Structure formats: structure tokens, C-alpha cells
Amino acid sequence: MAILLVDMLPWNEQGRGVAHKFLHQLTDLLVKYIDETNDRQEKVLNFQHPAQLLQKLDFELPNEPRNLDLVIKDCVDTLKYEVKTGN
């Protein structure tokens, strides 16, 4: 079953577990990105031509709610191509 953002909002007991799981996944992802950003062994940039990024990343704004697992996947895919400015 797909879990959507609307399943955890407004904040209530029923959506609390979904919200916690999503926020923990997102936080873990961001902490990993920060660690990689400051790792001198990591590449500063995984360069992709803008045309390539348009093929790899979905920049469309959907009319329907997104599955939270897809939101996390979108974050992973986007951070993969970010400049690691801490390096």
C-alpha cells in the first residue's frame, strides 16, 4: 500500500508512525549527504549536462499526492548530483 503525505497530515495519532518513519528516513539521508559533503575522498561534483539531468530527474509538479517512498527516492536522486560545497 502506498503511503502518501496526506496519510500523515494533519498530525494525529493515526499518522504519527508514518510521519516519524518518513522524517527519520529524510533525516538519515540528509546526515549521510552532509557526511559525504565533508569527506575529502568524495568527488566534489558528479557532473551531468543539464540535458542529461532532465532525463534522469523528474521536475514535473504532480497534480496528485506523491508516495512518500518516491519523495525519498527523489531526494536521493537529486542529492546525487549536488555540488559538495563542504569539500
N, C-alpha and C positions, 0 to 999 in steps of 0.2 A: 504494500500500500504506500503510495506517495505521501510524504509529509510536506505540507506547504506552510508558508509563513502565516497564513490566516489560521492555521491549526493551533498556533501558539499565542495569538493575539486576539482579543485583549488578554492581558496577563490574567490567568486564572489557574486554579488547581489542575484542571484537565490538561492545559497546555504547558504547565510548568516543566514537566520532564522533557518535552520536546524542545522547549526554549533552552533549558540547561544543556542538553546534548548538542544542539546547534551552536550555542555560544562557546562551549568548550572546544568543539571542532574548529571553529573560527579562530579562537584564541591560540590554540596549538599551532595552527597554520601560520599565524602572524608571528609567533615567537620563533618558529623554525625559520621563517623568512628573515627576521632580524638577525638571528644567529648566522645565517648564510651571508647576509649583507656585511657582517663584520669579520668574516673569515677570509683572511688574505690568500688562502688557497683556491677560493672560488673565483670564477670569471666575473669581471665587473659587469659584463653585458653579454647576453645571448642574443646577438643582433639578428633581427629579421627585417627584411624590407617591408615597408608599410603594406604593400600589396599582399605579401605572404601573411602578415598578421590579420588582414581582413579575411583571409581564407581560414585561418586557424582559430580566430576568436569570433564569437557571436556578439555583435554590437547592437543588435536589434532590441528594442524595448517591447517585451511581450505584452499582449493585452490580457492574458490570463496569469494567475499566480504561478510562480516557479516552484518546482520541487526543491526543497532545501538541500538535498544531496547535489542537485545541479548547481545551486548557488555556491556551494563549497567547491565543486569542480571548476566552476568559472573563476573563482578566486585563485585556485591552484594554477590554472592555465594562464591567468593574467600575471600573477607574480613571477611566473617562469621567465617572462620577458622584460621585467622591470630592471632598471639600472640599479645596481647595488652600490648606493652612494656612500655607505659606511666603509667601503674598501678604499 
